[in-house]
Amino acid sequence: MPTPSLAALPIRRLTHRDLTACADLSEDRGWPREERKWGLLLSAGKGYGIDDPAGGLVSACVVTEYGPADRPDLGAVGMVLVAERHARQGVGRRLMEHVVSAMGPTPLTLHATPNGRPLYEELGFKATGRAEMVSGHFTPDGTPSDIATRAATAEDLPSILRLDEEVFGTDRTHMITRLPAFADQLRVAEDNGRIVGYAAAWPNMATHVVGPLIARDTETAKALLASLAAHTDRPLRTDIDERHEELLAWVKARGLGSVAFNTVMTYGIAELPGDWSRRYAPLTVAAG
């Protein structure tokens, strides 16, 4: 029986049952398996994929929608992968065209690697910013912060959700309410009893990824990041909006080195909603 062409293979919705196949696909492309992150994205978002008749997946990606369920304000595209044996055959383009069509009028955003950016530009995505990935063991400078931070409690969740929607620009309750179970740490910064920032650190392979990181100002972001670092022995990794030059310089002075740059791109909107000045790092580049 002849093997069907790639163009004839159907695109289907992925489910949590595809977690291992998605992690295998990541590994095939030289990425970490990131099963924990795949699990979150497949639970909170919509996965799309193409099955390989020989087993596994030809391609996969995930879209996480934010805002009203019946009319999302934004869709974040991530984990766009094509198996090495099927690369450079138009599969990624076909999958992305499907996603753009399926999302209809919903604006989209994604973080593009240098290799992926040309395809997204051809599909109509526009570069609107850049994020720098930094990683390493955080070394505190020994200077105590004037900003109070503490572990978040269940009672803090409504305030965290209000702050997050204000800064992110749309509601992402279905994602943020998963943080207490997904992350190893969820911490808040307070000013006179009012929450003015929050951050999470979640395990990913050998590191703790810091994200989201939302704060009133750079000093608050520093305090939150330092407080997360104080409660883990793992190296930290995070993706900081390059406009936050002061925070980037500060983390680099404390042991985090530059790893890569990703281009923030949008489709259907000129720029992301919300307040970038208080949005320091995404939960993950795959989900905004």
Secondary structure, DSSP 4 states (H G I P E B T S, - for coil): -PPPPGGGSPEEEE-GGGHHHHHHHHHHTTS---HHHHHHHHHHSEEEEEE-TTSSEEEEEEEEEES-TTS-SEEEEEEEEE-GGGTTSSHHHHHHHHHHHHHTT--EEEEEPTTTHHHHHHTT-EEEEEEEEEEE-----SPPPSSEEEE--GGGHHHHHHHHHHHHSS--HHHHTTHHHH-SEEEEEEETTEEEEEEEEEEETTEEEEEEEEESSHHHHHHHHHHHHTT-SSPEEEEEETT-HHHHHHHHHTTPEEEEEEEEEEESSSS-SS-GGGEEE-S-TTT-
